[in-house]
Amino acid sequence: MTKLKLADVGADKPVRVSVDLPAQVHRDLIAYAGVLGQGQASVTPQKLIAPMLARFMATDRAFLKARRASVQSGAG
């Protein structure tokens, strides 16, 4: 099985957001969902966006550093 950065699409109470994606990004989401769905229940591209964003933010060192500094200063 292909080792993807995104392994689990968890279920959580959703907040509705509308976004406009470039066509290429949408095609890539469809392809990613297809790869991720192999051997599992099918995953829709829409279900990938939140976990991908969460993973991106969790691995962005500059963001994490700024967030820690903000929390320590009492601003967030």
Secondary structure as the mmCIF struct_conf table of DSSP 4:
data_model
#
loop_
_struct_conf.conf_type_id
_struct_conf.id
_struct_conf.beg_label_comp_id
_struct_conf.beg_label_asym_id
_struct_conf.beg_label_seq_id
_struct_conf.end_label_comp_id
_struct_conf.end_label_asym_id
_struct_conf.end_label_seq_id
BEND BEND1 LYS A 5 LYS A 5
HELX_RH_AL_P HELX_RH_AL_P1 ALA A 23 LEU A 36
TURN_TY1_P TURN_TY1_P1 GLY A 37 GLY A 39
BEND BEND2 GLN A 40 ALA A 41
HELX_RH_AL_P HELX_RH_AL_P2 PRO A 45 ALA A 58
TURN_TY1_P TURN_TY1_P2 THR A 59 THR A 59
HELX_RH_AL_P HELX_RH_AL_P3 ARG A 61 GLN A 72
TURN_TY1_P TURN_TY1_P3 SER A 73 GLY A 74
#
